[in-house]
């Protein structure tokens, strides 16, 4: 549970930096990776079993890239 809280906190920090203008300097692949992590965390935090299963199938098997 603590690892999930840390991961969510990290995503929040990254999203705040993007909001504050970092998107102007960061390359597209980094921004894409941040978006991927953001949506992964949303699926995990939702508590929705269907979304969590979809996340496991997609991200757990490497079909969707991480940066």
N, C-alpha and C positions, 0 to 999 in steps of 0.2 A: 504494500500500500504506500509506503514511504517513497519507493522508487517511482510510482505513478505520480505522486504529488510533485516530486522533483522534476519529472519529465514535463508535467503540465506547467510548472513554474518556469522552466526553461523556454517553453513555447510562448508563454505570455511575455517573457522578457524579449524574445526575438520579435514578436508581433509589435510590441511597443516601440522597439528600435525602428522597425519598418515604418510604423505610423509617424515617427518623429523625423523621418527623412532618409533613413539609411538605404531605402530602395533606390535612391538616386545614384549611390555609389556601388552597390552590390551587383554582381553579375546575375544574369537571368537564372542560371542553374542553382545559385544559392537561394534566390527567392522562390524558385520552384520547390526546392527541398524543404524550405520553411513552410510552404503551403501544404506539402504532403504531410509533414509532421503535425501541423495544425489539425488537418482533417482526421488523421489517425487518432489524435487525442480526443477529438469530438466524438468519434465512434466509441472509443473506450469509455469515456465519461458518461455516455448516454445511458448505459445499462441495458441497451437494446440488444438482445441475444442475436437477432438476425444481422444487425450491423457488425457486431463483434465477430460473428462467424465469417461474414464477408471480408472483414479486415484480415482475419487469420488466413483466409484463402488467398487473398490478393497480395498482401504485404508479406505474409509469412513464407510464401513460396517464391518471392522475388519477381513477380510479374510486374510490379510497380516499383520504380526505382527510388532509392534513398540517396540523399546527398550528405 
